[in-house]
Amino acid sequence: MYNMDHYDGDVDYMQQEDDWDRDLLLDPAWEKQQRKTFTAWCNSHLRKAGTQIENIEEDFRDGLKLMLLLEVISGERLAKPERGKMRVHKISNVNKALDFIASKGVKLVSIGAEEIVDGNAKMTLGMIWTIILRFAIQDISVEETSAKEGLLLWCQRKTAPYKNVNIQNFHISWKDGLGFCALIHRHRPELIDYGKLRKDDPMTNLNTAFDVAEKYLDIPKMLDAEDIISTLRPDEKAVMTYVSCYYHAFSGKQKAETAANRICKVLAVNQENEQLMEDYEKLASDLLEWIRRTIPWLENRMPENTMQAMQQKLEDFRDYRRLHKPPKVQEKCQLEINFNTLQTKLRLSNRPAFMPSEGKMVSDINNAWGNLEGAEKGYEEWLLNEIRRLERLDHLAEKFRQKAAIHEAWTEGKEDMLQKRDYETASLSEIKALLKKHEAFESDLAAHQDRVEQIAAIAQELNELDYYDSPSVNARCQRICDQWDALGALTQKRSEALQRTEKLLETIDQLYLEFAKRAAPFNNWMEGAMEDLQDTFIVHTIEEIQGLSTAHEQFKATLPEADKERLAILGIHNEITKIVQTYHVNIAGTNPYTTINPQEINAKWEKVRQLVPQRDQALIEEHARQQNNERLRRQFANQANVIGPWIQTKMEEIGRISIEMHGTLEDQLTHLRQYEKSIVNYKPKIDQLEGDHQLIQEALIFDNKHTNYTMEHIRVGWEQLLTTIARTINEIENQILTRDAKGISQDQLNEFRASFNHFDRKRTGIMDAEDFKTCLISMGYNLGENEFSRIMSIVDPNRMGIVTFQAFIDFMSRETADTDTADQVMASFKVLAGDKNYILADELRRELPPDQAEYCIARMAPYTGPDGVPGALDYMSFSTALYGESDL
């Protein structure tokens, strides 16, 4: 028999079995939960063998699937089963399975093969529970606790961070589903959004955990959310079985992660060591290659010819000592440190020691470094000695170069200067300046003779000392001597040319001065004449053009004498030209005393001769134009002097008609319309005057002494005449409308007109506010300021401070006539409404024409009084709005 002392002993197993037996008898709901859970648990293992069970008490009766289940969960082979269908064969197979269970140290209490073969549900469930305890729960161990206590402790530890989860058992602690969700979220947080779960929604929590475990953790659904929620105390064995699947699923993953971490750690150490080896090899190769390239450079003792080249060698050596070698010293030190560190790490990690490639041992690098330092010895001393040797020769050569450079800088451009023929184009004053400048140069040339002799002596000394660049020194010295001889010859030649040119230019200068004195006033006379001949004249009368013609004739009489002066001036210039041609003098520029030349004098004289006949023609044409302008002025003035007074007369006549009261309003209207027709018939004369005005504008005539009327005055007067007659006719028409609408008699209108005309002191057809106030007082009105302001707001609503005759008539008609009021209209509506305070739409349509009835219906507000009925309209507010006493 299996010894259970390691766990809780036989007594514990018996106690569990008794509890299970008693629980089945007390709560059939637990049996239902165990059937589902145990069936799912068995199938989770049987599917590995390609099979499953449907009914837990029926499918294990022949013992075949029971033996297969034990082989799958134990990984061991059981005795060969019986394949017969008889009861004895089935009992034999079940006994083999029970014997195997017993061989694993499990005591089976009250469970026999016959009960299993007979399909005893209670015994079959008890057997499966025993198998689950042994193979799924017994091996669980957490902190020296095992089996059920170990599984419970594991659950408590994993759900401890979740405040709304408190696992104390394997029944009611799991009813809200949060315990299952917490286990999944603790190990696989990406599978469940734990923050969205609610403790008061166990159905969602349980289904979420069961679905996620089945889909992602390969844990089949062994429980029903409905069963757990509906059962007061869920079956402990079913819950333990399902929770154990979580333990095995997550503990297996943790072991895999631990193994992977161990492998990664080992590989990381190995990779680090390999990187250190590669770094050593590369650093050693680079250092040895640098030493190999540097030693030949240090052993080179080939001298240079120039101090600059040797100093560059010294500077390169110092750069080597200061910049290039120190990093390599650091690399060599770092290489040894890396080598020792690598060997230590290999020894600590039980790896074999590192052996560098051939020739790259630390000792090989040290040997190469010793050869490098040996090559350095003596190199700096050799450089300094060679520099001191070249310094002696360079000093003498530099002295030669300095003196030669100074001399060459002085002589630069001197030959070109001496060969210049600038004196051929220079003026007399410039020739004198050039002579003085040449004398100064001759003195400077003599002073430089000593420097030329010194340059030749230094060149001779360098040749005797066998200077490496003697050929170039000799060539430069020869160029300097040849140039010096050439400068002497050129200096003498230039001196003679300057003196000869000075004498010729003095003679020419006297002639230039005489030419300038006579040419200037003659040129001014010609310019003034051209300006006068080309001057544009603006005249407005025939008298003005006649005066210009007289002055022009006087000018033409002076031309013969002017031509004689021109010929004398040109003779002076011809004498200068003769001297230039005879002695081949190249005159530079023009006459220094004047900018006037013979060509300019001849051109201007020719211009004057051309302008004289042009001026004659212009004066003739202007005379004809002024005669035509005078004709146009008289033609326009003759008409304007008639039309202007005619318009003014008509304006005055209309004003009298509007003020005087002759006949009835209809008679006045007929008379005014006949008057309007006669005015319109006068329009052709206005148009003819417009045509004459257009001709005047085209001729650019801006004044007319024959009339005071302009076309603008005529246009404005004509437009005012048409406007006045039209406005006067309109006023008479409005007076007729007012008379007919208000029932005013002709005598009353005449009385109103008489009063208005009396107080219209300016006879403008309007009264100002003070005249109007005086008029009202004379008519018996007792006016205070407020009352007069009210009346003015009626007759002058735009607040212009004036009262027209039409506004005066309107006011007086309201004051004397019987007019409709809001109260009268309101009383009329009340009659139509049958004495009600409101009126209906049907009543309006019945009593008024259709368009007026619809007008009232559309604008009347609903009646809101207490006696109103549906559809009642407020005719009172409508009546006041008609007369502006409220808003319509």
ROLO-965361 format. One record per residue: x negated, y, z of N, C-alpha, C in turn. Coordinates in steps of 0.2 Angstrom, whole numbers, plus 5000, padded with zeros to 4 digits. Each point is the difference from the previous one (the first is absolute). Example, Ala and Ser with C-alpha at 12.3 -4.5 7.8 and 13.67 -1.06 7.14 Angstrom:
BEGIN
493449725039500450065000499650065000/500250054996499650065001500450055003/
! end
This chain:
BEGIN
499649945000500450065000499650065000/500250064997499650064999500050045007/499450025002499950035006500150074999/500550035004500250074999499750055006/499549975004499750045005499750064998/499750004994499750064997500550065000/500649994999500550054999500450005007/500749985000500450005006500149935003/499849954997500149935002500749984998/500149935001500649974998500650035003/499950025006500650035003500350064996/499650044997500250064996500349974994/499849954996500349984994500749975002/500049975006500749975002500550055001/499750055004500450065001500350044994/499550004995500350034994500549964996/499949945000500549954997500650005004/500050005006500750015004500350064998/499650065000500350064999500450004993/499649974995500250004993500749965000/500049945004500649965000500650035003/499950045005500550035004500350064996/499550034997500250064996500549984994/499849944997500449984994500749995002/500149975006500649995003500450065002/499750055002500350065002500250054995/499650004994500150064995499949974993/500649984997499949974993499750054995/500050075002499750054995499349995000/499749985005499349985000499849954995/500449955000499949944996500050024992/500450054999500150034993499350034998/499850045005499450044999499449954999/500049955004499449955000500049974993/500649984998500049964994499750054994/500250065000499850044994499250015001/499850025006499350025001499649944999/500249945003499549944999500049974993/500650014997500049984993499550044995/500150075002499550044996499349995002/499949995006499349985002499749944996/500449955000499849944997499950014993/500450034996500050024993499450044999/499850045004499450044999499449964999/500049945003499449955000500149954994/500649985000500249954995499950024993/500150074999500050024993499250004997/499649995005499349994998499949934997/500449965001500049934997500549994995/500350064998500550004994500749975002/500250015006500749975002500350055006/500649985002500350045005500649965003/500350025005500649975003500650055000/500649975000500650045000500449995006/500049945003500349985006499549975005/499950035005499449985005500149935003/500749995001500149935004500149944994/500250024994500149954995499349994996/499650054999499449994995499549975004/500050005006499449965004500249935002/500649984998500249935003499649944997/499850014994499649944997499250015002/499850055004499450015002499450024995/500250004993499550014995499850085001/500550045000499850085000499750025007/500249965005499750015006499349995000/499849944997499349985000499650054996/500350024994499750054996499950075003/500550025004499950065004499450005005/500049945003499449995005499350004997/500049974994499450004996499850074998/500550044998499950074997499750045006/500450005006499850055005499349985004/499949935000499449985003499449994996/500149994993499449994996499849935000/500349965003499849935001500549954996/499749944999500449954996500349955005/500749994999500349955005500049934996/500349955004500049944998500550004994/499949954995500449994994500749995002/500550044997500750005002500349944997/500649985002500449944997500450044995/500149964994500450034995500749974999/500249955005500649975000500650055002/500649984999500650045001500349975006/499849955003500349975006499950045006/500449985005500050045006499349995004/499849934999499349985003499550044997/500050014994499550044996500050075003/500550035001500150075002499750015007/500249955004499850005007499250005001/499849954995499249995000499750074998/500250044995499750064998500150055006/500650015003500050055005499649985006/499949935002499649985005499250024999/499850004993499450024998499950075002/500550044998499950075001500050025008/500449965004500050025007499449985003/499749944998499449985002499450054999/500050034994499550054998500150065005/500650025001500150055005499749995007/500249945002499849985007499249995000/499749994994499249995000499750075000/500450055000499750075000500150025007/500249965005500150025007500750035002/500549994996500650025001500549955003/500350015006500449955003500750024997/500349954997500750004997500549975005/500450045003500549995005500749984997/500349945001500749994998500150004992/499450004996500050004993499849934997/500549974997499849934997500150004993/499749954996500150004993500749994998/500449965004500749984998500450075000/499950045005500450075000499950044993/499350004998499950044994500349974994/499949935000500349964994500850015000/500350005006500750015000500250074999/499650054999500150074999500350045006/499749985005500250045007499750074999/500450055000499850074998499650025006/500249995007499750025005499349975001/499949944999499349965000499650034994/500350014995499650024994499750075001/500450055003499850065001499450005006/500249965005499549995005499349984998/500049954995499449974997499650064996/500450044996499750054996499750055005/500450025005499750055005499349985003/500049935001499449975003499450014995/500249994994499550004995499750084999/500550045000499850085000499650025006/500249975006499650025006499349974999/499949944997499349975000499650044994/500350004995499650024994500050084998/500550045003500150074998499850045006/500249985006499950045006499549985005/499949945001499549975005499350034999/499850014994499350024999499950085000/500650045002499950075001499750015006/499550045000499650025006499850075000/500250045006499950075000499850025007/499450025001499750015007500249955005/499849944999500049945005500749985001/500550024996500749985000500149964993/500449955000500249974994500749985000/500149974994500749984998500550065001/500649995003500550055000499750065004/499750005005499750065004499550044995/499649964997499550034995500450044994/500549974997500350034995500450065002/500350005007500350065002499550055002/499449995002499550055002499850034993/499949964995499850034994500550054997/500749985001500550044997500050075004/499949995007500050065004499450054998/499449974999499450044999500150034993/500349974995500050034993500650055000/500550005004500550055000500050055005/499450005004499950055006500150074997/499750024995500050074997500750024999/500549964999500650024998500550015006/500150065001500450025007500749975000/500349994994500749985000500049925000/499549975001499949925000499849985006/500349955003499849975007500249935000/499549964998500049924999499949975007/500549975003499949975006500249925000/500349984994500249934999500149994993/500349944999500149984993500849994998/500450055003500750004998500250075000/500250035005500350075000499650054998/499349995001499550054998500050024993/500249954996500050004993500650024996/500650015004500650014997500150074995/499650055002500150064996499550004994/499649954999499649994994499450045000/499950055005499450045000499449975001/500049945004499449965002499749974994/500549974995499749974994499750064996/500350054999499850064996499350035002/500050005007499350025003499549964999/500149935000499449954998499850014993/500550014996499850014992499650075000/500350055002499750075000499350005003/499949965005499350015004499549974995/500249944996499549974996500050034993/500650014998500150034993500450064999/499750065003500450065000500350024994/499749984994500350024994500649974998/500249955003500649964998500650035003/500050035006500650035003499950075002/500550044999500050075002500350005007/499649995005500349985007500350065003/499850064998500350065002500750014999/500349974994500750014998500449955004/499849955004500449955003500350035006/500649975002500450035006500249945004/499950015006500249945005500749985000/500550054998500749995000500249974993/499549984996500249964994499649944999/500249955005499649935000500149974993/500650004997500149964994499550024994/499950074999499550024995499349985002/499850015007499449985002499849934999/500549955002499949934999499949984993/500450034996500049984993499450034996/499850065002499450034998499449955001/499949985007499549965002500049934996/500649975000500049934997499950014992/500250054997499950004993499250024998/499750045004499350024999499649945001/500149965006499649945002500149954994/500649994997500049954995499750024994/500050074998499850024994499250015000/499750035005499350015000499649965005/500349965005499649965004500149934999/500449984996500249934998500349965006/500450045004500349975006500849994998/500249955000500749994998500550035005/500650014998500550025004500349955005/499850005006500249945004500650025005/500250075000500550025004500550044996/500650015003500550044997500150065004/500050064997500150065004500750005004/500549984996500650005003500149955006/499649945000500049955005499750045006/499450034999499750035006500450055003/500350044996500450065003500649985003/500349954997500749975003499949965006/499449975001499849965006499850045006/500349995006499850035006499349995001/499849945000499349985001499749964994/499650034996499849954994499649945002/500049954996499649945002499350025001/499749985005499350015002499549964995/500249944999499649954996500050034993/500650024997500050034993499550065000/500150045005499650064999499349995001/499849955005499349985000499749974994/500449964997499849974994499850054994/500550055000499950054994499450055002/500050025007499450045002499349974999/500049935001499449974999499750004993/500550014995499850014993499650064999/500350055004499650074999499349995003/500049975006499349995003499549974995/500249944997499649974995499850044994/500550034998499950044994499550065001/500150035005499550065002499349985003/500049945004499449985002499549974995/500349974995499649984994499750054996/500450064999499750054997499450045004/500150005007499550035004499349964999/500149935000499449964999499750014994/500450014994499750014994499650075000/500350055003499750065000499350005004/500049965006499450005004499549974996/500149944996499549974996499850044994/500450044997499850054995499550055003/500250035006499650055003499349975001/500049945003499349975001499649994994/500349984994499749994994499750074997/500550055001499850074998499450035003/500049985007499450035004499449974998/500049934999499449974998499750024993/500550014995499850034993499850075001/500350045004499750075001499350005002/499849965005499350005002499649984995/500249954996499649974994499950054995/500650044998499950054995499650065002/500050025007499650055002499349985000/499849945001499349985000499850004992/500449974996499850004993499950074997/500450055003499950074998499450035002/499849985006499450025003499449984996/500049934998499549974996500050044993/500550014997500050044993499750075001/500250035006499750075001499350005001/499749955003499349995001499749994994/500249954996499749994993500050064996/500550045000500050064995499650055003/500050015007499550055002499349984999/499849945001499449984999499750014993/500549984995499850004993499950084998/500550045003499950074998499350035003/499949985006499450035003499349974997/500049944998499449974997500050034993/500550024996500050034994499750075000/500250035005499850075001499250005001/499849965005499349995001499649994993/500349954996499749984994499950064995/500550045000500050064996499550065002/500050005007499650065003499349995000/499749945001499349995001499650024994/500249994993499750024994499950085000/500650035002500050075000499450035005/500049975006499550025005499349994997/499949954997499349984997499850044994/500450044997499850044994499650065002/499350004997499650055002499850054994/500450004995499950034994500150085001/499550045000500050075001500450044995/500350065002500350044995499650064998/500250044995499650054998500250075003/500650005002500350065003500150005007/499950065004500250005007500749985001/500450034996500849985001500149935000/499749964995500149935000499749975006/499450025002499849965006500450025007/500250065000500450025006500749964999/500249994994500649965000499949935002/499449974999499849935003500050015007/499750055003500050015007500750005003/500450044997500750015002500449945000/499949964994500349935000499849965006/499450005001499749955006500350025006/500150075001500350025007500749985000/500450014994500749985000500049925001/499549974998500049925002500049995007/499550045003499949995007500650035004/500350054998500550035004500749984998/500249984994500649984998500149934998/499649974997500149934997499749955005/499550015003499749945004500449995007/500250065004500449995006500649954999/500450014995500649965000499849924999/499449994996499849944999499749975007/499750045004499749985007500649975004/500650044999500649995004500349934997/500049994994500249944997499649945002/499450015000499649945002500149985008/500150055004500249995007500649975001/500550034996500749975000500049934997/499649984995500049944998499849955005/499550015004499749965005500649995006/500350065001500649995005500549964998/500250014993500549954998499949934999/499349994999499849935000500149975007/499750035005500049975007500850005002/500450054998500749995002500349944997/499949994994500349954996499849935003/499449995002499749945002500449995007/500050055004500449995007500749984999/500450034995500749984999500049934998/499649984995500049934998499949955005/499550025005499849965005500649995005/500450065002500550005004500649964997/500150004994500649974997499849934997/499549975003499849934998499949994992/499750064997499849994993499349994999/499849984995499249994999499750074998/499450005002499650074999500050024993/500050074999500050024993499350004997/499949984994499350004996500150044994/499750065000500050044994499749974994/500250034994499749984994499250005000/499749974996499350004999499750074999/499550025004499750064999500450065003/500549985004500450065003500049995008/499649965002499949995008499850075003/500150015006499850065003499250005000/499649955000499350004999499850034993/500449974995499950034993500150075000/500550035003500150074999499550045004/499749975006499550045003499450004996/499849944997499450004996500050054994/500650014997500150054994500050075003/500250015006500050075003499350015002/499649965002499350015001499650024994/500249974994499750024994500250074998/500650025001500250074999499650055004/499949995006499750055004499250004998/499749944998499450004998499950054993/500550004996500050044994500050075002/500350025005500150075002499350035002/499649965003499450025003499650044994/499750065001499650034996500350044994/500749994999500450034995500050075001/500250025006500150075002499350044999/499549975003499350035000499850014992/500149954996499850014993500450064997/500750005002500450064997499750075002/499850005006499850075003499350024996/499549955000499450024996500150024993/500449964997500250024993500350074999/500450025005500350065000499550065001/499549995004499550055002499650014993/499849954997499650004994500450044994/500649994999500450044995500150075002/500050015007500250075002499450054998/499449975000499450054998500150024992/500249954996500150024993500650044999/500549985003500750044999499950075002/499650015005499950075002499850054994/499449974997499750044995500550004994/500449954998500450004995500650045001/500350005006500550055002499850074999/499450025002499750074999500050024993/499849954995500050014993500850014998/500449965002500750004998500350075002/499950025006500350065003499750064996/499450014999499750064996500349994993/500049944997500250004993500850015000/500449985005500750025000500150075000/499650035005500150085000499950034994/499449984997499850034993500549994995/500349945000500549984994500650045002/500250005006500650045002500050074998/499350035000499950074998500150014993/499649954996500050014993500649974997/500549975003500649984997500450054997/500150004994500450054996499650064998/499450005002499650064998499950004993/499849954996499950004993500650024996/500649975003500650024996500150085001/499950025006500150075002499550054995/499449984999499550044996500249994993/500349954998500249994993500750034998/500450025005500650034999499950064995/500550014996500050064996500650055002/500050005007500650045003499950084998/499450024999499950074998500350024993/500149954996500350014994500750035000/500449985005500750025001500150045007/499450035003500050045006500150074998/500350035005500150084999499350035002/500050074999499350035002499949995007/500550015005499950005007499849925002/500349964996499849935002499349984997/499850034995499349994997499550035005/500150065003499650035005499949955006/500649975002500049965006499649944999/500149974993499649944998499350015000/499750064998499350025001499850005007/500350035004499850005007500049935003/500549964998500049935003499449964997/499850014994499549974997499350025003/499950065002499450025003500049965007/500550005003500049965007499849934999/500349974994499849934999499349994998/499750044997499250004998499650005007/500250045005499750005006500149935004/500649985000500149935003499649944996/499950014994499749954996499249995002/499750065001499350015002499949975007/500550015005500049975007500049935000/500349964995500149935000499449964997/499550044998499449974997499649955005/500050035006499649965005500449935002/500650005000500449945001499949944995/499950034994499949954994499349975001/499550045002499349975001500049955006/500450015005500049965006500349934998/500650004996500349944997499549964996/499650034996499549964996499549975005/499850035005499549985005500249945003/500650005003500349945004500149944995/500250014994500149954995499349964999/499550044999499349974999499849965006/500250025007499849975006500449935000/500650004998500449945000499749954995/499850024994499649964996499449975002/499650045004499449975003500149955005/500650015004500249955006500449944997/500149994993500349954997500749995003/500450055000500750005002500449964995/500449955003500449954995500450044995/500350065001500450034996499650064996/499449994999499650054997500250024993/500249954996500350024993500550065000/500549995004500550045001499850075002/499550005005499750065003499750044994/499649974996499650034995500550034994/500549964999500550024995500350075002/500250005006500350065003499650065000/499449995002499550055000499950034993/499949964995499950024993500650044998/500649985002500650044998500050075003/499850005006500050075003499550044997/499449984998499550044997500250024993/500349964996500250024993500550055001/500549995005500550055000499850075002/499450005004499850065003499750044994/499649974995499750034994500650034996/500549964999500650024996500350075003/500150005007500350065003499650064999/499450005000499650064998500150024993/500049964995500150024993500750035000/500549975002500750035000500150075003/499650015006500150065003499750064996/499549994997499750054996500550024994/500349954997500450014994500650035002/500349995006500650035002499950075002/499450025002499950075002500050044994/499749984994500050044994500750014997/500449955000500750004998500450055004/499950005006500450055004499950074999/499350024999499850074999500350024993/499949964995500350024993500750015000/500449965003500750015000500250065004/499650025005500250065005500050064995/499650014996499950064996500650014995/500249944997500650004995500650025003/500149975006500650015004500150075002/499550035002500050075002500350054995/499849994993500350034995500849994999/500149935000500749984999500550035006/499750015006500450025005500250074999/499650044997500250074999500550014995/500049964995500650004995500649975003/500049955005500649975003500350065004/499650045004500350055004500450054996/499750024994500350054996500749974997/499949944998500749974998500550005005/499849985006500549995006500350075001/499650065000500350065002500550034995/499949984993500550024995500649954999/499949945001500549954999500550005005/499850015006500550005006500650054999/499950064999500650054999500449984994/499649984994500449984994500449945001/499849955004500449945001500650025005/499950045004500650025005500550034995/499850054996500550034995500449954996/499649954997500449954996500449965004/499849985007500549965004500650045002/499950065001500650055002500450004994/499750014994500550004994500449944999/499649945000500449944999500549995006/499950025006500549995005500650054998/499950064998500550044998500449984994/499649974995500449984994500449935001/499849965005500349945002500550015005/500050065003500550015006500749994998/500449965003500749994999500450065003/500450044996500350055002500849995001/500350035005500749995001500350075000/500450014995500350074999500849995000/500450045002500750005000500350054995/499650054998500350054996499650014993/500350044996499650014993499550065002/500150045005499550055001499449975003/500049955004499449965003499649974994/500349974995499749964995499650064996/500350054999499750064996499450025003/500050015006499450025004499449954999/500149945001499549954999499750004993/500450014995499850014993499550064999/500250055003499550064999499349995003/500049975006499449985003499649954996/500349964997499649954996499750034994/500350054997499750044994499450045002/500050025006499450045003499449955001/500249945002499449955001499749984993/500449994995499749984994499550064997/500150065002499650054997499350005003/499849965005499450005004499649944997/500249964996499749934998499450024996/499950044995499450014996499450025004/500150045005499450025004499849945004/500449965003499949945004499649954995/500150004994499649954996499350024999/499850065000499350034999499749975006/500250015006499749985007499949935000/500449964997499949935000499449984996/499950034994499549984995499350025004/500050065003499450025004499849945005/500449985004499949955005499749944997/500349974995499849944996499350014998/499850064998499350014997499549995005/500150025007499649985005499949935001/500549964999499949935001499649974994/500150034994499749974995499250015000/499850055004499350015001499749955005/500449985005499849955004499949934997/500549994995499949944997499449994995/499850064997499450004996499449995004/499950025006499449995004500049935002/500649975002500049935002499849954994/500250024994499849964994499350004998/499850065001499350024998499549965004/500150015007499549975005500249935003/500549974997500349945002500150005008/500350055002500250005007500749965001/499949965005500749965002500350035006/500550054998500350045005500549955005/499950005006500449965005500650045002/500649984998500650035002500250064996/500350045003500350064996499750075004/500250054997499850075003500150005007/499550015004500150005007500350065003/500150054996500450065002500750014998/500249954996500750004999500249934997/500749985001500249944997500350014993/500050064997500350014994499549994994/500249964995499649984995500350034993/499650004994500350034994500649964998/500049935000500649974998500650025004/499950015006500650025004500350074998/499550054998500250064998500350004993/499749964995500449994994500749975001/500049955004500649965001500650055002/499850045005500550045003500250064995/499550024997500150064995500549974994/499949944998500449964995500749995003/500049995007500749995003500450075000/499650055002500350075000500350014993/499749994995500250014993500649964998/500149945003500549964999500750025004/499850025006500650025004500350074998/499750044996500350074998500649994996/499949964994500749994996500549965004/499849955004500549965004500450055005/499650055003500350055004500550044996/499850024994500550044996500649964998/500049944999500649964998500449995007/499749995005500449995007500450065001/499750064999500350075002500650014995/499949984993500650004996500549965002/499949945001500549955002500450025006/499650035005500350025007500550064998/499850044996500450064998500749984997/499949954996500749974997500449975005/499749965005500449975005500350045005/499750065001500350055005500650034996/499950014994500650034996500649955001/499949944999500549955000500350005007/499650005005500250005007500550065002/499850054997500450065001500750004997/500049964995500749994996500449955005/499749955003500449955004500250045006/499650045003500250045006500650044999/500050044994500650044999500649964998/499949944997500649964998500349975007/499649975004500349985007500350055004/499750065000500250065004500750024998/500150004993500650034998500649965002/499949935000500649965002500050005008/499549995004500050005007500350065003/499950064997500350065003500750004999/500349964996500750004999500349945004/499749945000500349955004500050015008/499450035002499950015007500650045003/500150064998500650045002500649965000/500149974994500749964999500149955006/499549965002500149955005500150045007/499750055001500150045006500750035001/500250024994500750035000500549955001/499949944997500549945001500049985007/499450005004500049985007500450055004/499950064999500450055004500749994998/500349994994500749994999500349945003/499649955000500249945004500150015007/499550045003500150015007500650055002/500150044995500650045001500749965000/500049954995500649964999500149965006/499449975003500149965006500350045006/499850065000500250045006500750044999/500150024994500750044999500549954999/500650025002500649965000500550024995/499949984993500550024995500449954998/500750005001500449944998499949945004/500449954998500049945004499349964999/500049955005499349964999500049964993/500649984998500049974993499850054995/500250065000499850054995499250025001/499850005006499350015001499649944997/500249945001499749944997499950004993/500650024997500050004992499650064998/499950055003499650064998499249985001/499949965005499349985001499849954995/500449954998499949954995499950034993/500350054999499950044993499350035001/499950035005499350035001499549955000/500149945002499549955000499849984993/500650004996499949984993499650054996/500150075001499650054997499350005002/499949985006499349995002499649944997/500349954999499849944997499850014992/500450044997500050024993499350044999/499850035005499450055000499349965000/500149935001499449955000499550014994/500350004994499550004994499550065001/500250065002499550055001499549995005/500249965005499449985005499549954996/500349954997499649964996499550034995/500350054997499550044995499550045004/500150025006499550045004499549955002/500249935002499549955002499649994994/500250004994499649984994499450064999/500250065001499650065000499449995005/500349985006499549995006499549954999/500249944997499649954998499450024995/500250054995499550024996499550055004/500250045004499650045004499549955005/500349955002499549965004499549964996/500249984994499549974996499550054997/500150065000499650054998499650035006/500149975006499650025006500150075002/500650034999500250075002500349995007/499650045005500250005007500350065003/500150064996500350065002500450034994/500550045002500450034995500250075003/499750054997500150075002500750024998/500349974995500750024997500649985004/499949965005500649985004499849985007/500450005005499949985007500349935001/500349974995500349945001499549944998/499949955004499749944998500549944998/499749954997500549944998500249975007/499650005005500249975006500650045003/499950065000500650045003500649994996/500049994993500649994996500349935002/499549955001500349935001500350005007/499750035005500350005007500650045000/500150064997500650034999500649974997/499849964994500549964997500249945004/499649975003500249945005500450035006/499950065002500450025006500650024997/500150034994500650024997500549945000/499749944997500449944999500249985007/499650005004500149975007500650045004/499950074999500550045003500750004997/500049994994500750004997500349935002/499649955000500349935002500250005007/499650035004500150005008500750045001/500050064996500650045001500749974998/499949964994500649964998500249955005/499549975003500149945005500350035006/499850065002500350035006500750024999/500250024994500750024999500449935000/499749954997500449935000500149985007/499550015004500149985007500550045004/500050064998500550055003500749974998/500149984994500749984998500149945004/499549955000500249945004500250015007/499650055003500150025007500750035001/500250044995500750035001500549954999/499949964995500649954999500049955006/499449985003500049955005500350035007/499850065001500250035006500750045000/500250014994500650044999499950075001/499450034998499950075001500250044994/500350065001500350044995499450044996/500250024995499550054996499850065004/500550035003499950065005499549985005/500149945003499549985006499350004997/500049974994499349994997499750074999/500450044997499850074999499850035006/500449995006499850035006499349975003/499949944999499449975002499450024996/500150014993499550034996499850075002/500550045002499950075001499650005007/500249965005499650005006499349984999/499949954996499349974999499650054996/500350034995499650054996499850065005/500550025004499850065004499449995005/500049945002499449985005499449974996/500149994994499449984996499650064997/499750035005499750074999499550004994/499649945000499550004995500249984993/500749984999500349984994499649944997/499949955004499649944998500549944999/500650015002500549955000500049955007/499550025005500049975006499950055006/500349985006499950045006499549965004/499650045004499649975005500450005006/499749975006500449985006500250065003/499750065000500250065004500650034996/499950004993500650034996500649965001/499949935000500649965001500350015007/499650015005500350015007500450065000/499750064997500450065000500649994996/500049964995500649994996500649975004/499849955004500549965004500250055006/499650045002500250055006500550054997/499950024993500550044997500749974999/500049944999500649964999500349985006/499850025006500349995006499849945004/499449974999499849945004499650035006/500149975005499750015006499449955001/499450024999499549954999499550015006/499949945003499449995004499449974997/499449995003499549974997500149934998/500349965004500249934999500549994995/500550045000500550004994499750014994/499650064999499750014994499649954997/499649975005499549944998500449944997/500649995003500549954998500250014992/500250074999500350024994499449994995/499450025002499450004995499849934998/500149955005499949934998500549984995/500650035000500549984995499850034993/499950065000499950044993499349994998/499549985004499350004998499749935003/500249944998499849945003499349994999/499650034995499349994999499650045003/500350055004499650055005499650044996/500250034994499650044996500150085002/500550015004500150075002500450044995/500349974996500450044995500749974999/500550044998500749984999500250014992/500149954996500250014993500850025000/500250034995500750014999500549945001/499749944997500449945000500149985007/499450005004500149985007500450055004/500050064998500450055004500849994998/500149984994500749984998500349945004/499549955000500249935003500250025008/499550045003500250015007500650045001/500150054996500650045001500749964998/499949954995500649964999500249965005/499449975004500249965006500350045005/499850065001500350045005500750024999/500250004994500750034998500549954998/499749944997500449954997500249945005/500549974998500249945004499749944998/499549965003499749944998500149945004/499949954997500049935004499550005005/500249975006499649985005500049935002/499549985004499949935002500649985004/500350055004500649985004500649994995/500150044995500549994995499949934997/499449984998499949944996500249945005/499850015007500149955005500749995001/500450055000500750005001500449964994/499750014994500349974994499849925000/499449985002499949935001500549975005/500150045006500449975005500749994998/500350044995500649994997500049934996/499549994996499949944996500049945004/499750015006499949945005500649995004/500550044999500649985005499950035007/499750055001499850035006499649965005/499649964996499549965004499350045000/499649985005499350035001499549974995/500249954996499649964995500549994994/499649984995500449984993499749944998/500449964996499849944997499950014993/499649954997499850004993500650004995/500449955002500650004996500550065000/500050045005500450065000499650054996/499450005000499650054995500149984993/500049934998500149984993500750024998/500550005005500750014998500150074999/499750055004500250075000499650044995/499349974999499650044996499849974993/499850044995499749974994499549955001/499949954996499549945001499350035001/499750044996499350025001499950045007/500550055001500050035007500149965006/500449954999500149955006499449965001/499749984995499349965001499550045002/500050074998499550045003500050015007/500750015003500150015007499849935004/500249944997499949945003499249995001/499650024995499349985000499650055005/500350065002499750045004500250015007/500749985001500250005007499749955005/499850025006499849965005500549965003/499949945002500549965004500250045006/500749995002500250035005499949965007/499750045005499849965006500550025006/500550034999500550025006500349945003/500350005006500349955003500649974997/500350044996500749984996499949984993/499349994999499949974993500249934999/500049994993500249934998499449984995/500049934998499449984995500150044994/499550034997500050034994500250085000/500150025007500150075001499550054998/500150054996499550054998500150075004/499450035001500050075004500150054995/500650034999500150064995499850065003/500050015007499850065003499350024999/499549955001499350024999499950014993/500349964995500050014993500250084998/500550025003500350074999499550055002/499749995006499550055002499350004996/499949944997499450004996500150034993/500650004998500150034993499850085001/500150035005499950075001499350015003/499649955000499350015003500050015007/500549985004500050015007499749935004/499949954996499649945002499749974994/499749945001499749964994500549964997/500050004993500549954996499749944999/
! end
